[in-house]
Amino acid sequence: MTTAAEYRQFAEECLEAMRAALIPEVRAALFVAAQRWTALADHSEDEDLPASARRRHGRSGHASAPARN
């Protein structure tokens, strides 16, 4: 099973590639991918929290779907 830390690493790798990319469409796609990896990490962390902790942190445990561009 992939951990939140691994998802965050994937997001960082996308951002590194984005900074190196020259084509605007590639940069945009890598940025969106990084956002989605980060959303997965957040969701994974939410699933690991007990319901009482999610309420304290303002998280319902139900992550909304990432925006699609």
N, CA, C, O and CB atoms as a CASP TS submission, in Angstrom:
PFRMAT TS
TARGET T0000
AUTHOR 0000-0000-0000
METHOD Language model
MODEL 1
PARENT N/A
ATOM      1  N   MET     1       0.842  -1.182   0.000  1.00  0.00           N
ATOM      2  CA  MET     1       0.000   0.000   0.000  1.00  0.00           C
ATOM      3  C   MET     1       0.887   1.245   0.000  1.00  0.00           C
ATOM      4  O   MET     1       1.888   1.304   0.714  1.00  0.00           O
ATOM      5  CB  MET     1      -0.958  -0.002   1.222  1.00  0.00           C
ATOM      6  N   THR     2       0.522   2.204  -0.780  1.00  0.00           N
ATOM      7  CA  THR     2       1.295   3.437  -0.882  1.00  0.00           C
ATOM      8  C   THR     2       0.959   4.348   0.297  1.00  0.00           C
ATOM      9  O   THR     2      -0.205   4.502   0.668  1.00  0.00           O
ATOM     10  CB  THR     2       1.016   4.156  -2.230  1.00  0.00           C
ATOM     11  N   THR     3       1.988   4.941   0.872  1.00  0.00           N
ATOM     12  CA  THR     3       1.795   5.815   2.027  1.00  0.00           C
ATOM     13  C   THR     3       1.663   7.275   1.592  1.00  0.00           C
ATOM     14  O   THR     3       2.002   7.638   0.466  1.00  0.00           O
ATOM     15  CB  THR     3       2.961   5.659   3.016  1.00  0.00           C
ATOM     16  N   ALA     4       1.167   8.094   2.505  1.00  0.00           N
ATOM     17  CA  ALA     4       1.047   9.522   2.240  1.00  0.00           C
ATOM     18  C   ALA     4       2.414  10.124   1.913  1.00  0.00           C
ATOM     19  O   ALA     4       2.529  10.987   1.042  1.00  0.00           O
ATOM     20  CB  ALA     4       0.419  10.242   3.445  1.00  0.00           C
ATOM     21  N   ALA     5       3.440   9.665   2.616  1.00  0.00           N
ATOM     22  CA  ALA     5       4.788  10.186   2.355  1.00  0.00           C
ATOM     23  C   ALA     5       5.233   9.860   0.928  1.00  0.00           C
ATOM     24  O   ALA     5       5.878  10.679   0.272  1.00  0.00           O
ATOM     25  CB  ALA     5       5.796   9.604   3.369  1.00  0.00           C
ATOM     26  N   GLU     6       4.890   8.673   0.456  1.00  0.00           N
ATOM     27  CA  GLU     6       5.246   8.312  -0.926  1.00  0.00           C
ATOM     28  C   GLU     6       4.476   9.170  -1.922  1.00  0.00           C
ATOM     29  O   GLU     6       5.040   9.620  -2.920  1.00  0.00           O
ATOM     30  CB  GLU     6       4.964   6.816  -1.188  1.00  0.00           C
ATOM     31  N   TYR     7       3.183   9.401  -1.658  1.00  0.00           N
ATOM     32  CA  TYR     7       2.406  10.279  -2.538  1.00  0.00           C
ATOM     33  C   TYR     7       3.017  11.676  -2.586  1.00  0.00           C
ATOM     34  O   TYR     7       3.092  12.293  -3.649  1.00  0.00           O
ATOM     35  CB  TYR     7       0.942  10.357  -2.066  1.00  0.00           C
ATOM     36  N   ARG     8       3.456  12.170  -1.424  1.00  0.00           N
ATOM     37  CA  ARG     8       4.062  13.503  -1.386  1.00  0.00           C
ATOM     38  C   ARG     8       5.393  13.520  -2.148  1.00  0.00           C
ATOM     39  O   ARG     8       5.737  14.525  -2.770  1.00  0.00           O
ATOM     40  CB  ARG     8       4.280  13.951   0.075  1.00  0.00           C
ATOM     41  N   GLN     9       6.126  12.429  -2.103  1.00  0.00           N
ATOM     42  CA  GLN     9       7.366  12.332  -2.875  1.00  0.00           C
ATOM     43  C   GLN     9       7.067  12.375  -4.372  1.00  0.00           C
ATOM     44  O   GLN     9       7.773  13.037  -5.134  1.00  0.00           O
ATOM     45  CB  GLN     9       8.128  11.037  -2.518  1.00  0.00           C
ATOM     46  N   PHE    10       6.016  11.665  -4.790  1.00  0.00           N
ATOM     47  CA  PHE    10       5.627  11.696  -6.207  1.00  0.00           C
ATOM     48  C   PHE    10       5.263  13.125  -6.611  1.00  0.00           C
ATOM     49  O   PHE    10       5.620  13.573  -7.701  1.00  0.00           O
ATOM     50  CB  PHE    10       4.429  10.733  -6.477  1.00  0.00           C
ATOM     51  N   ALA    11       4.554  13.839  -5.735  1.00  0.00           N
ATOM     52  CA  ALA    11       4.182  15.226  -6.028  1.00  0.00           C
ATOM     53  C   ALA    11       5.430  16.086  -6.188  1.00  0.00           C
ATOM     54  O   ALA    11       5.508  16.904  -7.104  1.00  0.00           O
ATOM     55  CB  ALA    11       3.279  15.796  -4.911  1.00  0.00           C
ATOM     56  N   GLU    12       6.397  15.904  -5.308  1.00  0.00           N
ATOM     57  CA  GLU    12       7.637  16.681  -5.395  1.00  0.00           C
ATOM     58  C   GLU    12       8.388  16.374  -6.694  1.00  0.00           C
ATOM     59  O   GLU    12       8.956  17.274  -7.312  1.00  0.00           O
ATOM     60  CB  GLU    12       8.540  16.388  -4.180  1.00  0.00           C
ATOM     61  N   GLU    13       8.389  15.120  -7.099  1.00  0.00           N
ATOM     62  CA  GLU    13       9.046  14.753  -8.357  1.00  0.00           C
ATOM     63  C   GLU    13       8.357  15.418  -9.541  1.00  0.00           C
ATOM     64  O   GLU    13       9.020  15.846 -10.486  1.00  0.00           O
ATOM     65  CB  GLU    13       9.052  13.226  -8.538  1.00  0.00           C
ATOM     66  N   CYS    14       7.033  15.507  -9.496  1.00  0.00           N
ATOM     67  CA  CYS    14       6.304  16.200 -10.566  1.00  0.00           C
ATOM     68  C   CYS    14       6.689  17.675 -10.597  1.00  0.00           C
ATOM     69  O   CYS    14       6.888  18.246 -11.670  1.00  0.00           O
ATOM     70  CB  CYS    14       4.773  16.049 -10.374  1.00  0.00           C
ATOM     71  N   LEU    15       6.794  18.285  -9.430  1.00  0.00           N
ATOM     72  CA  LEU    15       7.163  19.705  -9.377  1.00  0.00           C
ATOM     73  C   LEU    15       8.580  19.938  -9.871  1.00  0.00           C
ATOM     74  O   LEU    15       8.849  20.933 -10.544  1.00  0.00           O
ATOM     75  CB  LEU    15       7.022  20.237  -7.956  1.00  0.00           C
ATOM     76  N   GLU    16       9.487  19.027  -9.544  1.00  0.00           N
ATOM     77  CA  GLU    16      10.862  19.147 -10.052  1.00  0.00           C
ATOM     78  C   GLU    16      10.877  19.054 -11.573  1.00  0.00           C
ATOM     79  O   GLU    16      11.549  19.841 -12.240  1.00  0.00           O
ATOM     80  CB  GLU    16      11.768  18.052  -9.442  1.00  0.00           C
ATOM     81  N   ALA    17      10.138  18.094 -12.118  1.00  0.00           N
ATOM     82  CA  ALA    17      10.070  17.946 -13.572  1.00  0.00           C
ATOM     83  C   ALA    17       9.400  19.161 -14.198  1.00  0.00           C
ATOM     84  O   ALA    17       9.801  19.609 -15.272  1.00  0.00           O
ATOM     85  CB  ALA    17       9.311  16.663 -13.954  1.00  0.00           C
ATOM     86  N   MET    18       8.386  19.693 -13.533  1.00  0.00           N
ATOM     87  CA  MET    18       7.689  20.872 -14.042  1.00  0.00           C
ATOM     88  C   MET    18       8.653  22.050 -14.166  1.00  0.00           C
ATOM     89  O   MET    18       8.632  22.775 -15.161  1.00  0.00           O
ATOM     90  CB  MET    18       6.507  21.241 -13.123  1.00  0.00           C
ATOM     91  N   ARG    19       9.495  22.234 -13.153  1.00  0.00           N
ATOM     92  CA  ARG    19      10.448  23.352 -13.186  1.00  0.00           C
ATOM     93  C   ARG    19      11.453  23.205 -14.334  1.00  0.00           C
ATOM     94  O   ARG    19      11.963  24.203 -14.842  1.00  0.00           O
ATOM     95  CB  ARG    19      11.197  23.448 -11.848  1.00  0.00           C
ATOM     96  N   ALA    20      11.734  21.979 -14.739  1.00  0.00           N
ATOM     97  CA  ALA    20      12.694  21.742 -15.814  1.00  0.00           C
ATOM     98  C   ALA    20      12.050  21.746 -17.204  1.00  0.00           C
ATOM     99  O   ALA    20      12.741  21.890 -18.212  1.00  0.00           O
ATOM    100  CB  ALA    20      13.393  20.425 -15.588  1.00  0.00           C
ATOM    101  N   ALA    21      10.735  21.590 -17.251  1.00  0.00           N
ATOM    102  CA  ALA    21      10.039  21.483 -18.536  1.00  0.00           C
ATOM    103  C   ALA    21      10.019  22.833 -19.255  1.00  0.00           C
ATOM    104  O   ALA    21       9.914  23.890 -18.634  1.00  0.00           O
ATOM    105  CB  ALA    21       8.599  20.969 -18.328  1.00  0.00           C
ATOM    106  N   LEU    22      10.122  22.762 -20.564  1.00  0.00           N
ATOM    107  CA  LEU    22      10.118  23.978 -21.383  1.00  0.00           C
ATOM    108  C   LEU    22       8.776  24.233 -22.055  1.00  0.00           C
ATOM    109  O   LEU    22       8.450  25.374 -22.383  1.00  0.00           O
ATOM    110  CB  LEU    22      11.195  23.893 -22.434  1.00  0.00           C
ATOM    111  N   ILE    23       8.010  23.192 -22.259  1.00  0.00           N
ATOM    112  CA  ILE    23       6.736  23.306 -22.971  1.00  0.00           C
ATOM    113  C   ILE    23       5.633  23.646 -21.958  1.00  0.00           C
ATOM    114  O   ILE    23       5.434  22.907 -20.994  1.00  0.00           O
ATOM    115  CB  ILE    23       6.401  21.978 -23.744  1.00  0.00           C
ATOM    116  N   PRO    24       4.917  24.756 -22.170  1.00  0.00           N
ATOM    117  CA  PRO    24       3.901  25.187 -21.209  1.00  0.00           C
ATOM    118  C   PRO    24       2.843  24.118 -20.894  1.00  0.00           C
ATOM    119  O   PRO    24       2.427  23.977 -19.744  1.00  0.00           O
ATOM    120  CB  PRO    24       3.218  26.414 -21.733  1.00  0.00           C
ATOM    121  N   GLU    25       2.415  23.373 -21.907  1.00  0.00           N
ATOM    122  CA  GLU    25       1.395  22.342 -21.677  1.00  0.00           C
ATOM    123  C   GLU    25       1.930  21.214 -20.789  1.00  0.00           C
ATOM    124  O   GLU    25       1.192  20.648 -19.982  1.00  0.00           O
ATOM    125  CB  GLU    25       0.910  21.765 -23.018  1.00  0.00           C
ATOM    126  N   VAL    26       3.205  20.900 -20.944  1.00  0.00           N
ATOM    127  CA  VAL    26       3.831  19.873 -20.101  1.00  0.00           C
ATOM    128  C   VAL    26       3.944  20.386 -18.673  1.00  0.00           C
ATOM    129  O   VAL    26       3.664  19.658 -17.721  1.00  0.00           O
ATOM    130  CB  VAL    26       5.231  19.477 -20.650  1.00  0.00           C
ATOM    131  N   ARG    27       4.353  21.632 -18.528  1.00  0.00           N
ATOM    132  CA  ARG    27       4.436  22.232 -17.192  1.00  0.00           C
ATOM    133  C   ARG    27       3.081  22.200 -16.500  1.00  0.00           C
ATOM    134  O   ARG    27       2.988  21.852 -15.323  1.00  0.00           O
ATOM    135  CB  ARG    27       4.950  23.680 -17.280  1.00  0.00           C
ATOM    136  N   ALA    28       2.039  22.561 -17.224  1.00  0.00           N
ATOM    137  CA  ALA    28       0.687  22.574 -16.655  1.00  0.00           C
ATOM    138  C   ALA    28       0.250  21.169 -16.249  1.00  0.00           C
ATOM    139  O   ALA    28      -0.318  20.983 -15.173  1.00  0.00           O
ATOM    140  CB  ALA    28      -0.314  23.165 -17.662  1.00  0.00           C
ATOM    141  N   ALA    29       0.511  20.183 -17.100  1.00  0.00           N
ATOM    142  CA  ALA    29       0.117  18.801 -16.800  1.00  0.00           C
ATOM    143  C   ALA    29       0.860  18.274 -15.570  1.00  0.00           C
ATOM    144  O   ALA    29       0.274  17.572 -14.747  1.00  0.00           O
ATOM    145  CB  ALA    29       0.390  17.889 -18.014  1.00  0.00           C
ATOM    146  N   LEU    30       2.124  18.605 -15.445  1.00  0.00           N
ATOM    147  CA  LEU    30       2.899  18.168 -14.281  1.00  0.00           C
ATOM    148  C   LEU    30       2.414  18.852 -13.002  1.00  0.00           C
ATOM    149  O   LEU    30       2.414  18.245 -11.931  1.00  0.00           O
ATOM    150  CB  LEU    30       4.391  18.457 -14.497  1.00  0.00           C
ATOM    151  N   PHE    31       2.005  20.107 -13.116  1.00  0.00           N
ATOM    152  CA  PHE    31       1.466  20.808 -11.961  1.00  0.00           C
ATOM    153  C   PHE    31       0.165  20.152 -11.493  1.00  0.00           C
ATOM    154  O   PHE    31      -0.041  19.958 -10.295  1.00  0.00           O
ATOM    155  CB  PHE    31       1.230  22.288 -12.295  1.00  0.00           C
ATOM    156  N   VAL    32      -0.700  19.817 -12.434  1.00  0.00           N
ATOM    157  CA  VAL    32      -1.957  19.142 -12.096  1.00  0.00           C
ATOM    158  C   VAL    32      -1.668  17.781 -11.461  1.00  0.00           C
ATOM    159  O   VAL    32      -2.313  17.402 -10.484  1.00  0.00           O
ATOM    160  CB  VAL    32      -2.846  18.971 -13.359  1.00  0.00           C
ATOM    161  N   ALA    33      -0.711  17.058 -12.007  1.00  0.00           N
ATOM    162  CA  ALA    33      -0.350  15.757 -11.434  1.00  0.00           C
ATOM    163  C   ALA    33       0.140  15.925  -9.995  1.00  0.00           C
ATOM    164  O   ALA    33      -0.218  15.138  -9.119  1.00  0.00           O
ATOM    165  CB  ALA    33       0.737  15.065 -12.293  1.00  0.00           C
ATOM    166  N   ALA    34       0.952  16.944  -9.756  1.00  0.00           N
ATOM    167  CA  ALA    34       1.438  17.199  -8.396  1.00  0.00           C
ATOM    168  C   ALA    34       0.286  17.510  -7.450  1.00  0.00           C
ATOM    169  O   ALA    34       0.280  17.052  -6.307  1.00  0.00           O
ATOM    170  CB  ALA    34       2.442  18.357  -8.394  1.00  0.00           C
ATOM    171  N   GLN    35      -0.683  18.282  -7.915  1.00  0.00           N
ATOM    172  CA  GLN    35      -1.856  18.588  -7.090  1.00  0.00           C
ATOM    173  C   GLN    35      -2.623  17.318  -6.750  1.00  0.00           C
ATOM    174  O   GLN    35      -3.079  17.151  -5.619  1.00  0.00           O
ATOM    175  CB  GLN    35      -2.780  19.585  -7.811  1.00  0.00           C
ATOM    176  N   ARG    36      -2.765  16.438  -7.705  1.00  0.00           N
ATOM    177  CA  ARG    36      -3.512  15.200  -7.472  1.00  0.00           C
ATOM    178  C   ARG    36      -2.769  14.263  -6.520  1.00  0.00           C
ATOM    179  O   ARG    36      -3.394  13.616  -5.680  1.00  0.00           O
ATOM    180  CB  ARG    36      -3.777  14.488  -8.797  1.00  0.00           C
ATOM    181  N   TRP    37      -1.449  14.185  -6.644  1.00  0.00           N
ATOM    182  CA  TRP    37      -0.674  13.366  -5.701  1.00  0.00           C
ATOM    183  C   TRP    37      -0.822  13.933  -4.288  1.00  0.00           C
ATOM    184  O   TRP    37      -0.952  13.180  -3.323  1.00  0.00           O
ATOM    185  CB  TRP    37       0.833  13.313  -6.116  1.00  0.00           C
ATOM    186  N   THR    38      -0.801  15.252  -4.172  1.00  0.00           N
ATOM    187  CA  THR    38      -0.956  15.882  -2.863  1.00  0.00           C
ATOM    188  C   THR    38      -2.345  15.607  -2.294  1.00  0.00           C
ATOM    189  O   THR    38      -2.486  15.346  -1.100  1.00  0.00           O
ATOM    190  CB  THR    38      -0.713  17.398  -2.962  1.00  0.00           C
ATOM    191  N   ALA    39      -3.362  15.662  -3.136  1.00  0.00           N
ATOM    192  CA  ALA    39      -4.721  15.355  -2.679  1.00  0.00           C
ATOM    193  C   ALA    39      -4.815  13.901  -2.203  1.00  0.00           C
ATOM    194  O   ALA    39      -5.471  13.611  -1.203  1.00  0.00           O
ATOM    195  CB  ALA    39      -5.745  15.616  -3.811  1.00  0.00           C
ATOM    196  N   LEU    40      -4.160  12.998  -2.922  1.00  0.00           N
ATOM    197  CA  LEU    40      -4.151  11.595  -2.488  1.00  0.00           C
ATOM    198  C   LEU    40      -3.442  11.451  -1.136  1.00  0.00           C
ATOM    199  O   LEU    40      -3.883  10.683  -0.280  1.00  0.00           O
ATOM    200  CB  LEU    40      -3.460  10.705  -3.551  1.00  0.00           C
ATOM    201  N   ALA    41      -2.356  12.184  -0.949  1.00  0.00           N
ATOM    202  CA  ALA    41      -1.648  12.134   0.330  1.00  0.00           C
ATOM    203  C   ALA    41      -2.546  12.637   1.450  1.00  0.00           C
ATOM    204  O   ALA    41      -2.620  12.031   2.520  1.00  0.00           O
ATOM    205  CB  ALA    41      -0.353  12.964   0.270  1.00  0.00           C
ATOM    206  N   ASP    42      -3.228  13.751   1.197  1.00  0.00           N
ATOM    207  CA  ASP    42      -4.139  14.303   2.206  1.00  0.00           C
ATOM    208  C   ASP    42      -5.240  13.305   2.533  1.00  0.00           C
ATOM    209  O   ASP    42      -5.564  13.087   3.701  1.00  0.00           O
ATOM    210  CB  ASP    42      -4.753  15.628   1.719  1.00  0.00           C
ATOM    211  N   HIS    43      -5.808  12.706   1.503  1.00  0.00           N
ATOM    212  CA  HIS    43      -6.883  11.730   1.699  1.00  0.00           C
ATOM    213  C   HIS    43      -6.373  10.520   2.471  1.00  0.00           C
ATOM    214  O   HIS    43      -7.061  10.011   3.356  1.00  0.00           O
ATOM    215  CB  HIS    43      -7.469  11.287   0.345  1.00  0.00           C
ATOM    216  N   SER    44      -5.188  10.066   2.144  1.00  0.00           N
ATOM    217  CA  SER    44      -4.595   8.924   2.832  1.00  0.00           C
ATOM    218  C   SER    44      -4.384   9.232   4.308  1.00  0.00           C
ATOM    219  O   SER    44      -4.638   8.385   5.165  1.00  0.00           O
ATOM    220  CB  SER    44      -3.266   8.536   2.177  1.00  0.00           C
ATOM    221  N   GLU    45      -3.919  10.442   4.606  1.00  0.00           N
ATOM    222  CA  GLU    45      -3.729  10.841   5.998  1.00  0.00           C
ATOM    223  C   GLU    45      -5.069  10.931   6.723  1.00  0.00           C
ATOM    224  O   GLU    45      -5.171  10.538   7.885  1.00  0.00           O
ATOM    225  CB  GLU    45      -2.993  12.187   6.075  1.00  0.00           C
ATOM    226  N   ASP    46      -6.097  11.445   6.044  1.00  0.00           N
ATOM    227  CA  ASP    46      -7.431  11.534   6.639  1.00  0.00           C
ATOM    228  C   ASP    46      -7.954  10.154   6.996  1.00  0.00           C
ATOM    229  O   ASP    46      -8.568   9.973   8.047  1.00  0.00           O
ATOM    230  CB  ASP    46      -8.402  12.235   5.684  1.00  0.00           C
ATOM    231  N   GLU    47      -7.715   9.179   6.126  1.00  0.00           N
ATOM    232  CA  GLU    47      -8.196   7.825   6.375  1.00  0.00           C
ATOM    233  C   GLU    47      -7.504   7.208   7.579  1.00  0.00           C
ATOM    234  O   GLU    47      -8.073   6.341   8.241  1.00  0.00           O
ATOM    235  CB  GLU    47      -7.983   6.950   5.145  1.00  0.00           C
ATOM    236  N   ASP    48      -6.286   7.641   7.872  1.00  0.00           N
ATOM    237  CA  ASP    48      -5.524   7.105   8.996  1.00  0.00           C
ATOM    238  C   ASP    48      -5.940   7.723  10.333  1.00  0.00           C
ATOM    239  O   ASP    48      -5.647   7.164  11.391  1.00  0.00           O
ATOM    240  CB  ASP    48      -4.045   7.333   8.767  1.00  0.00           C
ATOM    241  N   LEU    49      -6.626   8.884  10.291  1.00  0.00           N
ATOM    242  CA  LEU    49      -7.045   9.544  11.523  1.00  0.00           C
ATOM    243  C   LEU    49      -8.350   8.953  12.036  1.00  0.00           C
ATOM    244  O   LEU    49      -9.219   8.604  11.237  1.00  0.00           O
ATOM    245  CB  LEU    49      -7.200  11.050  11.298  1.00  0.00           C
ATOM    246  N   PRO    50      -8.508   8.833  13.350  1.00  0.00           N
ATOM    247  CA  PRO    50      -9.817   8.443  13.877  1.00  0.00           C
ATOM    248  C   PRO    50     -10.826   9.563  13.604  1.00  0.00           C
ATOM    249  O   PRO    50     -10.435  10.717  13.429  1.00  0.00           O
ATOM    250  CB  PRO    50      -9.734   8.133  15.407  1.00  0.00           C
ATOM    251  N   ALA    51     -12.109   9.233  13.567  1.00  0.00           N
ATOM    252  CA  ALA    51     -13.152  10.206  13.233  1.00  0.00           C
ATOM    253  C   ALA    51     -13.108  11.420  14.157  1.00  0.00           C
ATOM    254  O   ALA    51     -13.318  12.541  13.693  1.00  0.00           O
ATOM    255  CB  ALA    51     -14.527   9.550  13.308  1.00  0.00           C
ATOM    256  N   SER    52     -12.843  11.234  15.439  1.00  0.00           N
ATOM    257  CA  SER    52     -12.799  12.367  16.373  1.00  0.00           C
ATOM    258  C   SER    52     -11.675  13.329  16.013  1.00  0.00           C
ATOM    259  O   SER    52     -11.847  14.542  16.134  1.00  0.00           O
ATOM    260  CB  SER    52     -12.621  11.870  17.815  1.00  0.00           C
ATOM    261  N   ALA    53     -10.537  12.821  15.578  1.00  0.00           N
ATOM    262  CA  ALA    53      -9.419  13.682  15.190  1.00  0.00           C
ATOM    263  C   ALA    53      -9.723  14.418  13.900  1.00  0.00           C
ATOM    264  O   ALA    53      -9.332  15.575  13.744  1.00  0.00           O
ATOM    265  CB  ALA    53      -8.139  12.863  15.034  1.00  0.00           C
ATOM    266  N   ARG    54     -10.417  13.766  12.969  1.00  0.00           N
ATOM    267  CA  ARG    54     -10.780  14.434  11.712  1.00  0.00           C
ATOM    268  C   ARG    54     -11.679  15.627  12.000  1.00  0.00           C
ATOM    269  O   ARG    54     -11.525  16.679  11.380  1.00  0.00           O
ATOM    270  CB  ARG    54     -11.486  13.450  10.744  1.00  0.00           C
ATOM    271  N   ARG    55     -12.624  15.478  12.943  1.00  0.00           N
ATOM    272  CA  ARG    55     -13.511  16.591  13.274  1.00  0.00           C
ATOM    273  C   ARG    55     -12.725  17.733  13.904  1.00  0.00           C
ATOM    274  O   ARG    55     -12.993  18.896  13.604  1.00  0.00           O
ATOM    275  CB  ARG    55     -14.628  16.129  14.222  1.00  0.00           C
ATOM    276  N   ARG    56     -11.758  17.427  14.771  1.00  0.00           N
ATOM    277  CA  ARG    56     -10.957  18.470  15.413  1.00  0.00           C
ATOM    278  C   ARG    56     -10.134  19.244  14.398  1.00  0.00           C
ATOM    279  O   ARG    56      -9.908  20.443  14.561  1.00  0.00           O
ATOM    280  CB  ARG    56     -10.040  17.862  16.465  1.00  0.00           C
ATOM    281  N   HIS    57      -9.692  18.573  13.367  1.00  0.00           N
ATOM    282  CA  HIS    57      -8.855  19.215  12.346  1.00  0.00           C
ATOM    283  C   HIS    57      -9.674  19.765  11.187  1.00  0.00           C
ATOM    284  O   HIS    57      -9.116  20.220  10.188  1.00  0.00           O
ATOM    285  CB  HIS    57      -7.831  18.231  11.818  1.00  0.00           C
ATOM    286  N   GLY    58     -10.989  19.724  11.318  1.00  0.00           N
ATOM    287  CA  GLY    58     -11.848  20.260  10.267  1.00  0.00           C
ATOM    288  C   GLY    58     -11.935  19.377   9.051  1.00  0.00           C
ATOM    289  O   GLY    58     -12.258  19.846   7.960  1.00  0.00           O
ATOM    290  N   ARG    59     -11.652  18.098   9.224  1.00  0.00           N
ATOM    291  CA  ARG    59     -11.701  17.158   8.110  1.00  0.00           C
ATOM    292  C   ARG    59     -12.817  16.170   8.366  1.00  0.00           C
ATOM    293  O   ARG    59     -12.912  15.583   9.443  1.00  0.00           O
ATOM    294  CB  ARG    59     -10.345  16.427   7.922  1.00  0.00           C
ATOM    295  N   SER    60     -13.644  15.995   7.382  1.00  0.00           N
ATOM    296  CA  SER    60     -14.775  15.088   7.549  1.00  0.00           C
ATOM    297  C   SER    60     -14.407  13.645   7.266  1.00  0.00           C
ATOM    298  O   SER    60     -15.150  12.732   7.624  1.00  0.00           O
ATOM    299  CB  SER    60     -15.906  15.503   6.651  1.00  0.00           C
ATOM    300  N   GLY    61     -13.273  13.432   6.629  1.00  0.00           N
ATOM    301  CA  GLY    61     -12.900  12.081   6.241  1.00  0.00           C
ATOM    302  C   GLY    61     -13.337  11.759   4.831  1.00  0.00           C
ATOM    303  O   GLY    61     -13.008  10.705   4.287  1.00  0.00           O
ATOM    304  N   HIS    62     -14.085  12.684   4.243  1.00  0.00           N
ATOM    305  CA  HIS    62     -14.536  12.497   2.868  1.00  0.00           C
ATOM    306  C   HIS    62     -13.908  13.584   2.018  1.00  0.00           C
ATOM    307  O   HIS    62     -14.414  14.704   1.948  1.00  0.00           O
ATOM    308  CB  HIS    62     -16.095  12.531   2.763  1.00  0.00           C
ATOM    309  N   ALA    63     -12.820  13.252   1.384  1.00  0.00           N
ATOM    310  CA  ALA    63     -12.128  14.239   0.544  1.00  0.00           C
ATOM    311  C   ALA    63     -12.903  14.441  -0.749  1.00  0.00           C
ATOM    312  O   ALA    63     -13.386  13.484  -1.354  1.00  0.00           O
ATOM    313  CB  ALA    63     -10.671  13.790   0.237  1.00  0.00           C
ATOM    314  N   SER    64     -13.015  15.678  -1.157  1.00  0.00           N
ATOM    315  CA  SER    64     -13.668  15.922  -2.435  1.00  0.00           C
ATOM    316  C   SER    64     -12.712  15.578  -3.559  1.00  0.00           C
ATOM    317  O   SER    64     -11.495  15.546  -3.376  1.00  0.00           O
ATOM    318  CB  SER    64     -14.140  17.386  -2.547  1.00  0.00           C
ATOM    319  N   ALA    65     -13.278  15.323  -4.710  1.00  0.00           N
ATOM    320  CA  ALA    65     -12.457  14.958  -5.862  1.00  0.00           C
ATOM    321  C   ALA    65     -11.627  16.163  -6.280  1.00  0.00           C
ATOM    322  O   ALA    65     -12.114  17.293  -6.233  1.00  0.00           O
ATOM    323  CB  ALA    65     -13.338  14.457  -7.044  1.00  0.00           C
ATOM    324  N   PRO    66     -10.379  15.942  -6.688  1.00  0.00           N
ATOM    325  CA  PRO    66      -9.549  17.046  -7.166  1.00  0.00           C
ATOM    326  C   PRO    66     -10.182  17.708  -8.389  1.00  0.00           C
ATOM    327  O   PRO    66     -10.835  17.047  -9.196  1.00  0.00           O
ATOM    328  CB  PRO    66      -8.133  16.547  -7.504  1.00  0.00           C
ATOM    329  N   ALA    67      -9.987  18.984  -8.512  1.00  0.00           N
ATOM    330  CA  ALA    67     -10.515  19.723  -9.663  1.00  0.00           C
ATOM    331  C   ALA    67      -9.857  19.220 -10.933  1.00  0.00           C
ATOM    332  O   ALA    67      -8.665  18.916 -10.956  1.00  0.00           O
ATOM    333  CB  ALA    67     -10.287  21.246  -9.501  1.00  0.00           C
ATOM    334  N   ARG    68     -10.631  19.141 -11.960  1.00  0.00           N
ATOM    335  CA  ARG    68     -10.094  18.731 -13.263  1.00  0.00           C
ATOM    336  C   ARG    68      -9.960  19.942 -14.158  1.00  0.00           C
ATOM    337  O   ARG    68     -10.867  20.768 -14.259  1.00  0.00           O
ATOM    338  CB  ARG    68     -10.996  17.665 -13.931  1.00  0.00           C
ATOM    339  N   ASN    69      -8.814  20.033 -14.803  1.00  0.00           N
ATOM    340  CA  ASN    69      -8.562  21.160 -15.718  1.00  0.00           C
ATOM    341  C   ASN    69      -8.672  20.712 -17.130  1.00  0.00           C
ATOM    342  O   ASN    69      -8.494  21.513 -18.047  1.00  0.00           O
ATOM    343  CB  ASN    69      -7.193  21.774 -15.482  1.00  0.00           C
TER
END
